[in-house]
Amino acid sequence: MKNYVFVYKTSIDTRLTFQEIKRRLSQKFAAILNITIDLEDEDAVLRVESSEQNEEHIRALLYTYGYEISLMGVFGD
């Protein structure tokens, strides 16, 4: 099975906000395997591992919650 890693630049700014986003994404997309964020990076880089190519759906969902998000890269193994 092929897995994907989606890397996004976001406006997520706190650990609490990230935990809420992580919960919502995990509930909405069963294919998501792992979600991490680097809040120390000025781009608040969100990294999502998934077994499906759902990068645009993830972006759209965060956008509807009011967060800025842009895809920086997609990697597959």
C-alpha positions as CSV (number, residue, x, y, z in Angstrom):
1,M,0.0,0.0,0.0
2,K,1.3,3.4,-0.9
3,N,1.4,6.1,1.8
4,Y,1.6,9.9,1.2
5,V,3.0,12.7,3.3
6,F,1.4,16.2,2.8
7,V,3.3,19.2,4.0
8,Y,1.4,22.5,4.5
9,K,2.3,26.0,5.6
10,T,-0.5,27.0,8.1
11,S,-1.6,29.8,10.4
12,I,-2.1,27.4,13.3
13,D,-0.4,29.1,16.3
14,T,-1.0,27.1,19.5
15,R,-0.7,23.5,20.6
16,L,-4.4,23.6,21.8
17,T,-5.5,24.7,18.3
18,F,-3.4,21.9,16.7
19,Q,-4.9,19.3,19.0
20,E,-8.4,20.4,17.9
21,I,-7.4,20.4,14.3
22,K,-5.8,16.9,14.7
23,R,-9.0,15.6,16.3
24,R,-11.2,16.9,13.5
25,L,-9.0,15.7,10.7
26,S,-8.7,12.2,12.3
27,Q,-12.5,12.0,12.6
28,K,-13.2,13.2,9.1
29,F,-10.5,11.2,7.3
30,A,-10.0,7.5,8.3
31,A,-7.0,7.2,5.9
32,I,-4.9,9.6,8.0
33,L,-2.2,7.8,9.8
34,N,-0.3,10.6,11.6
35,I,-0.4,14.4,12.0
36,T,2.3,16.5,13.4
37,I,3.1,20.3,13.5
38,D,6.2,22.3,14.0
39,L,5.0,25.4,15.9
40,E,8.5,26.7,16.3
41,D,8.8,27.1,12.5
42,E,7.6,30.5,11.3
43,D,5.4,28.6,8.7
44,A,3.8,26.4,11.4
45,V,4.4,23.4,9.2
46,L,1.7,20.8,9.3
47,R,2.7,17.3,8.2
48,V,-0.1,14.7,7.5
49,E,0.6,11.1,6.7
50,S,-2.2,9.4,4.8
51,S,-2.9,6.2,2.9
52,E,-5.0,8.3,0.4
53,Q,-4.3,11.3,-1.8
54,N,-6.6,13.6,0.2
55,E,-4.4,16.7,0.3
56,E,-7.0,19.1,-1.2
57,H,-9.8,17.8,1.1
58,I,-7.6,18.5,4.1
59,R,-6.7,22.0,2.8
60,A,-10.4,22.8,2.2
61,L,-11.4,21.5,5.7
62,L,-8.9,23.7,7.5
63,Y,-9.8,26.7,5.3
64,T,-13.5,26.3,6.3
65,Y,-12.4,26.4,10.0
66,G,-10.7,29.8,9.3
67,Y,-7.1,28.8,9.0
68,E,-4.7,29.8,6.3
69,I,-3.2,26.8,4.7
70,S,-1.1,26.2,1.6
71,L,0.4,23.0,0.3
72,M,4.2,23.0,0.3
73,G,4.8,19.5,-1.0
74,V,3.5,15.9,-1.5
75,F,5.7,12.9,-1.0
76,G,4.9,9.2,-1.6
77,D,6.6,6.0,-0.5
